[in-house]
Amino acid sequence: MHTTISVLEGLWELEGTYRENDERILQARKKAHEFLLIHHLFRSDRTGKIINPKWTRLPFPQRWYYDTLRALDYFRDCNAGKDQRMAEAIEVLMSKEKDGQ
């Protein structure tokens, strides 16, 4: 997940500065989006268990490593559209706000 989000952010930046929309970039991003989404941004696609509890802690300041807020920020920034598989990650974010964290 750490590498996936870093590469996605880089591809998004490249796509924004590249003069022609290269289909290879778009396809790579779509595959990576699907990878994150089948994991609901933080769960095992096989067991449904949280892969790494740190991914739901929303560190400040953000660092190089993966967390659900970073993934949600990325999807928002690139206008990826809504997907029901993001719902639980959004709930985690909203619960942090309610808890004052």
Number of C-alpha atoms within 10 A of each C-alpha: 18 10 11 16 20 17 15 21 19 12 17 18 12 14 16 12 10 11 8 8 12 11 9 9 14 14 11 13 19 13 11 17 18 13 15 19 18 16 19 21 30 26 20 14 16 8 8 11 12 16 16 13 11 14 21 19 15 17 15 6 5 11 9 10 14 23 24 22 20 21 25 16 11 17 18 12 11 13 9 12 7 10 10 8 15 20 13 15 21 15 11 15 18 12 12 14 10 8 7 7 10
